[in-house]
Amino acid sequence: MRLLTWNIQGGGGRRIPSIVDEIAQLQPDVVGLTEVTFGNLEVLRLSLVDRGFEHIATTCSAGNAKSVLVASKLPFKVIEDPIAQDQERWLAIELDDSKISVLCVHIPGGTDNKFGADGVGISGKKRKELMWDQVIRFARQRSGGKTILLGDFNTGLPEDAEGTPFALSDYVRVLRLEKYVDTWRHLNPHAREFTWYTKRKNKGTGVSEDYNGFRLDYIFVSPALRNEIVDVRHVHEVRTKKISDHAIVLADLAVVAGAHRTAETTQAMKSTLSHEHAGPATYGGTEVPIPDPSFDSLVAALTKARIAAGNHEFIRRFTTEIGITSYRVVDRPDKPC
């Protein structure tokens, strides 16, 4: 199953055709969008349906509130889970047949204050705390099942920020204590990449340029899905092409969402395994004498995903998922897994 989350920046506006084109080219099964607005909703919805995302739910209603939207090629039902504050930034679904829960969320930033002309209201920091409390509650309630949390969390650990550190980073640590996995960090334990940047004008050219980077957008999975993480990446091109001010987060999980998995997604996951990889590879020195060279590309992808050596049960399930019915593993000391 392929997941995509993206903050489309202020509802998308005239960028919606490009936004939907980018999504369609990446061939996800389930999409979680943030910063959806009512004025652009109908065009966005119809464009997604036209690209095969027949199942759509959104919190968007009349007004300019930044809302969230889930679009899927797989049938789902909405999980009724009301929260007291910022309901338009919160949408939970369950995919039919698979019992996989997905929460799409847009946590407010610390400066996203909501004060009226009379000064009455709520600070951005408090809004952020309240929504994080709800995310932790949702995660704990579903920690024993297959649960996915995705969206714009406006939060991170120190290594996920340049310049001013994030406020309320401890909430990310609490998710870790609940055994939820930051999918990108899981596969990239020492890397630094960012999904959004502050801007600074170049005094020489007058052009606005990237200044400090922050990783705001995430896909977390529950413990039951930890070993199903195959590949995760940030699609930075959509930001550098100014289709949005955020990068896309794209994740492949080795799970089948019921009987509704699409042929397009099968091909997309096979494409994940198209890395050039000459010769056999090592999985704990264990040999499975079923000759099929197509396994070499599978090993490349699994190596990238840091799959534990000798985890043949995972390999068996994943190869079955993508249509490879036989494989071999031989000793290759110079190319350890």
C-alpha positions as CSV (number, residue, x, y, z in Angstrom):
1,M,0.0,0.0,0.0
2,R,1.3,3.4,-0.9
3,L,0.6,6.5,1.3
4,L,1.0,10.1,0.4
5,T,0.6,13.2,2.6
6,W,1.0,16.8,1.4
7,N,0.3,20.3,2.7
8,I,-1.0,21.9,-0.5
9,Q,-0.6,25.5,0.7
10,G,-3.6,27.7,1.1
11,G,-6.1,25.4,-0.7
12,G,-4.1,25.1,-3.9
13,G,-5.9,27.8,-6.0
14,R,-4.7,27.8,-9.6
15,R,-2.1,25.2,-8.7
16,I,-4.8,22.5,-8.2
17,P,-4.3,20.9,-11.7
18,S,-0.5,20.6,-11.0
19,I,-1.2,19.4,-7.5
20,V,-3.5,16.6,-8.8
21,D,-1.1,15.7,-11.6
22,E,1.8,15.3,-9.1
23,I,-0.3,13.1,-6.9
24,A,-1.5,10.9,-9.8
25,Q,2.0,10.4,-11.1
26,L,3.1,9.0,-7.7
27,Q,0.2,6.4,-7.8
28,P,-0.7,6.3,-4.1
29,D,-3.6,4.3,-2.7
30,V,-4.4,6.7,0.1
31,V,-3.8,10.5,0.2
32,G,-4.0,12.8,3.1
33,L,-4.0,16.5,2.2
34,T,-3.8,19.5,4.6
35,E,-4.6,23.2,4.1
36,V,-7.6,22.4,2.0
37,T,-10.1,25.3,1.7
38,F,-13.7,25.5,0.8
39,G,-13.3,27.8,-2.2
40,N,-11.2,25.3,-4.1
41,L,-12.8,22.1,-2.7
42,E,-15.1,21.2,-5.6
43,V,-12.4,21.5,-8.2
44,L,-10.0,19.5,-6.1
45,R,-12.5,16.8,-5.4
46,L,-13.6,16.4,-9.0
47,S,-10.0,16.3,-10.2
48,L,-9.1,13.6,-7.7
49,V,-12.1,11.5,-8.6
50,D,-11.2,11.9,-12.3
51,R,-7.8,10.4,-11.4
52,G,-9.2,7.3,-9.8
53,F,-9.6,8.5,-6.2
54,E,-13.3,7.6,-5.9
55,H,-13.5,7.6,-2.1
56,I,-13.1,11.0,-0.6
57,A,-13.9,12.5,2.8
58,T,-13.1,16.0,4.1
59,T,-13.7,18.3,7.0
60,C,-14.0,21.3,4.8
61,S,-17.0,23.5,5.0
62,A,-18.0,27.1,4.1
63,G,-15.4,29.6,5.2
64,N,-11.7,29.9,5.0
65,A,-10.6,27.5,7.7
66,K,-7.7,25.3,6.8
67,S,-9.1,21.8,6.6
68,V,-8.0,18.2,5.8
69,L,-9.0,15.8,3.1
70,V,-8.5,12.0,2.6
71,A,-8.8,10.6,-0.9
72,S,-8.4,6.9,-1.6
73,K,-8.7,4.3,-4.4
74,L,-9.8,1.9,-1.6
75,P,-13.2,2.0,0.1
76,F,-13.2,3.3,3.7
77,K,-15.5,4.6,6.4
78,V,-15.1,7.7,8.5
79,I,-14.3,7.1,12.1
80,E,-16.6,9.4,14.2
81,D,-14.1,10.9,16.6
82,P,-15.1,14.5,17.6
83,I,-12.6,16.7,19.2
84,A,-13.3,20.0,21.1
85,Q,-11.0,22.3,19.2
86,D,-9.9,22.5,15.5
87,Q,-12.2,19.7,14.3
88,E,-11.6,20.8,10.7
89,R,-7.9,19.8,11.1
90,W,-8.8,16.2,12.1
91,L,-10.1,13.3,10.0
92,A,-9.9,9.6,10.9
93,I,-10.9,6.8,8.6
94,E,-10.8,3.0,8.5
95,L,-10.0,1.1,5.3
96,D,-12.6,-1.5,4.5
97,D,-11.7,-5.2,5.1
98,S,-8.2,-4.4,6.3
99,K,-9.0,-2.8,9.6
100,I,-6.2,-0.2,9.0
101,S,-7.0,3.1,10.7
102,V,-5.6,6.3,9.2
103,L,-5.6,9.7,10.9
104,C,-5.0,12.8,8.8
105,V,-4.1,15.8,10.9
106,H,-2.9,19.4,10.6
107,I,-1.6,20.5,14.0
108,P,-1.6,24.3,14.5
109,G,1.7,26.1,14.7
110,G,2.7,27.8,17.9
111,T,2.0,31.3,16.4
112,D,-1.5,30.3,15.0
113,N,-3.4,32.3,17.5
114,K,-7.2,32.6,17.3
115,F,-8.2,35.8,19.0
116,G,-11.2,38.0,18.3
117,A,-11.3,41.7,18.1
118,D,-12.1,41.7,21.8
119,G,-8.9,39.8,22.5
120,V,-10.8,36.7,23.6
121,G,-9.7,33.4,22.1
122,I,-6.9,30.8,22.2
123,S,-3.2,31.0,21.5
124,G,-1.5,28.9,18.9
125,K,0.6,27.1,21.4
126,K,-2.5,26.1,23.4
127,R,-4.2,24.9,20.2
128,K,-1.1,22.9,19.4
129,E,-1.1,21.3,22.9
130,L,-4.7,20.4,22.7
131,M,-4.5,18.7,19.3
132,W,-1.3,16.8,20.2
133,D,-3.2,15.5,23.3
134,Q,-5.8,14.2,21.0
135,V,-3.3,12.6,18.7
136,I,-1.6,10.8,21.6
137,R,-5.1,9.7,22.8
138,F,-6.0,8.3,19.4
139,A,-2.6,6.6,19.0
140,R,-2.8,4.9,22.4
141,Q,-6.4,3.7,21.8
142,R,-5.2,2.0,18.6
143,S,-1.7,1.0,19.4
144,G,-2.5,-2.7,19.3
145,G,-3.9,-2.5,15.7
146,K,-2.7,-1.3,12.3
147,T,-2.7,2.5,12.7
148,I,-1.3,5.3,10.5
149,L,-0.9,8.9,11.6
150,L,-0.1,11.3,8.8
151,G,-0.2,15.0,7.9
152,D,1.5,18.3,8.9
153,F,2.4,18.0,12.6
154,N,4.2,21.4,12.9
155,T,6.6,19.7,15.3
156,G,9.8,17.7,15.4
157,L,12.9,16.8,17.3
158,P,16.0,19.0,17.4
159,E,17.6,17.2,14.4
160,D,14.5,18.1,12.3
161,A,15.0,21.8,12.5
162,E,17.4,24.5,11.5
163,G,17.5,27.7,13.4
164,T,14.8,28.0,16.2
165,P,14.0,24.6,17.7
166,F,10.5,23.3,17.7
167,A,8.2,23.9,20.7
168,L,6.5,20.9,22.3
169,S,9.0,18.4,20.8
170,D,8.2,16.1,23.8
171,Y,5.0,15.0,22.1
172,V,7.1,13.3,19.4
173,R,9.0,11.5,22.1
174,V,5.7,10.4,23.6
175,L,4.7,8.8,20.3
176,R,8.0,7.0,20.4
177,L,7.3,5.7,23.9
178,E,4.0,4.4,22.5
179,K,6.2,2.5,20.0
180,Y,4.9,4.4,17.0
181,V,7.5,4.7,14.2
182,D,8.5,7.8,12.3
183,T,8.7,6.0,8.9
184,W,11.2,8.3,7.2
185,R,13.5,8.5,10.2
186,H,13.3,4.7,10.6
187,L,14.9,4.3,7.2
188,N,17.1,7.3,7.5
189,P,18.4,7.3,11.0
190,H,21.3,9.8,10.5
191,A,20.0,11.9,7.6
192,R,18.7,15.5,7.6
193,E,16.0,16.6,5.2
194,F,13.3,19.2,5.6
195,T,9.8,19.5,4.1
196,W,9.3,23.2,4.6
197,Y,11.6,26.3,4.7
198,T,11.4,29.8,6.1
199,K,12.3,32.4,3.4
200,R,14.8,35.2,3.3
201,K,15.1,37.8,0.5
202,N,18.5,37.8,-1.3
203,K,19.6,41.4,-1.1
204,G,21.6,41.2,-4.3
205,T,18.8,39.7,-6.5
206,G,15.7,40.6,-4.5
207,V,14.6,37.0,-4.9
208,S,13.2,35.1,-1.9
209,E,15.3,32.0,-1.1
210,D,15.2,29.1,1.3
211,Y,16.6,30.0,4.8
212,N,15.9,27.6,7.7
213,G,14.5,24.1,7.0
214,F,12.0,22.2,9.2
215,R,10.6,18.7,8.9
216,L,6.9,19.3,9.6
217,D,5.2,16.5,7.6
218,Y,5.2,12.9,8.7
219,I,3.8,9.4,8.3
220,F,3.9,7.5,11.6
221,V,2.8,3.8,11.9
222,S,1.9,1.7,14.9
223,P,4.1,-1.2,16.1
224,A,2.1,-3.7,14.1
225,L,3.2,-2.0,10.9
226,R,6.9,-1.4,11.8
227,N,8.2,-4.4,9.8
228,E,6.1,-3.5,6.8
229,I,7.9,-0.3,6.0
230,V,9.5,-0.8,2.6
231,D,10.4,2.7,1.3
232,V,9.8,6.3,2.4
233,R,10.9,9.5,0.7
234,H,10.3,13.2,0.5
235,V,9.4,14.5,-2.9
236,H,11.2,17.8,-2.9
237,E,10.6,18.7,-6.5
238,V,7.0,19.8,-5.8
239,R,8.3,22.4,-3.5
240,T,11.2,23.6,-5.6
241,K,8.8,23.9,-8.6
242,K,6.5,26.0,-6.3
243,I,3.5,23.8,-6.6
244,S,3.3,24.0,-2.8
245,D,5.6,25.3,-0.1
246,H,5.8,21.8,1.4
247,A,7.4,18.6,0.1
248,I,5.4,15.4,-0.3
249,V,5.9,12.5,2.1
250,L,5.5,9.2,0.2
251,A,5.6,5.8,2.0
252,D,5.3,2.2,0.7
253,L,4.0,-0.5,3.2
254,A,4.0,-4.2,2.4
255,V,0.4,-4.6,3.3
256,V,-2.7,-5.4,1.2
257,A,-5.7,-3.1,2.0
258,G,-8.4,-5.7,1.4
259,A,-9.3,-7.0,-2.0
260,H,-9.4,-3.6,-3.6
261,R,-5.7,-3.1,-4.3
262,T,-5.2,-1.5,-7.7
263,A,-3.1,-2.7,-10.7
264,E,-1.6,0.8,-10.8
265,T,-0.3,0.4,-7.2
266,T,1.1,-3.0,-7.9
267,Q,3.1,-1.5,-10.7
268,A,4.2,1.4,-8.6
269,M,5.5,-0.9,-5.9
270,K,7.3,-3.0,-8.5
271,S,8.9,0.2,-9.6
272,T,10.3,0.6,-6.1
273,L,12.2,-2.6,-6.8
274,S,13.7,-1.4,-10.1
275,H,17.1,-0.4,-8.6
276,E,20.1,-1.7,-10.5
277,H,21.7,-4.4,-8.4
278,A,24.2,-6.8,-10.0
279,G,24.6,-10.3,-8.6
280,P,23.3,-12.1,-5.5
281,A,23.2,-10.7,-1.9
282,T,23.5,-11.9,1.6
283,Y,20.7,-12.6,4.1
284,G,22.5,-14.1,7.1
285,G,24.5,-16.5,4.8
286,T,21.3,-18.5,4.3
287,E,20.6,-20.0,0.9
288,V,17.1,-20.6,-0.5
289,P,17.8,-22.7,-3.7
290,I,14.9,-21.4,-5.8
291,P,16.6,-19.6,-8.8
292,D,15.0,-16.4,-9.8
293,P,17.2,-13.3,-10.6
294,S,14.3,-10.9,-10.1
295,F,15.0,-11.3,-6.4
296,D,18.2,-9.2,-6.8
297,S,16.2,-6.0,-7.2
298,L,14.0,-7.0,-4.3
299,V,17.1,-7.3,-2.1
300,A,18.2,-3.9,-3.1
301,A,14.9,-2.4,-1.9
302,L,14.9,-4.4,1.3
303,T,18.5,-3.4,2.0
304,K,17.5,0.2,1.6
305,A,14.7,-0.3,4.0
306,R,17.0,-1.8,6.6
307,I,15.1,-5.1,6.8
308,A,16.7,-7.3,9.4
309,A,19.0,-10.1,8.0
310,G,17.2,-13.4,7.7
311,N,13.7,-12.1,8.0
312,H,12.4,-14.5,5.4
313,E,8.8,-14.3,6.6
314,F,8.7,-10.7,5.6
315,I,10.4,-11.5,2.3
316,R,7.9,-14.2,1.6
317,R,4.9,-12.0,2.3
318,F,6.3,-9.0,0.4
319,T,7.3,-11.0,-2.7
320,T,3.8,-12.5,-2.8
321,E,2.3,-9.1,-2.5
322,I,4.2,-7.8,-5.6
323,G,3.7,-10.9,-7.6
324,I,7.1,-12.6,-7.3
325,T,6.5,-16.2,-6.6
326,S,10.1,-17.5,-6.2
327,Y,13.4,-16.1,-5.1
328,R,16.9,-17.1,-3.9
329,V,19.3,-15.9,-1.2
330,V,23.0,-16.8,-1.4
331,D,26.1,-15.9,0.5
332,R,27.9,-12.7,-0.6
333,P,30.3,-11.6,2.1
334,D,31.4,-8.5,0.2
335,K,27.8,-7.3,0.0
336,P,26.3,-7.7,3.4
337,C,22.7,-6.8,4.0
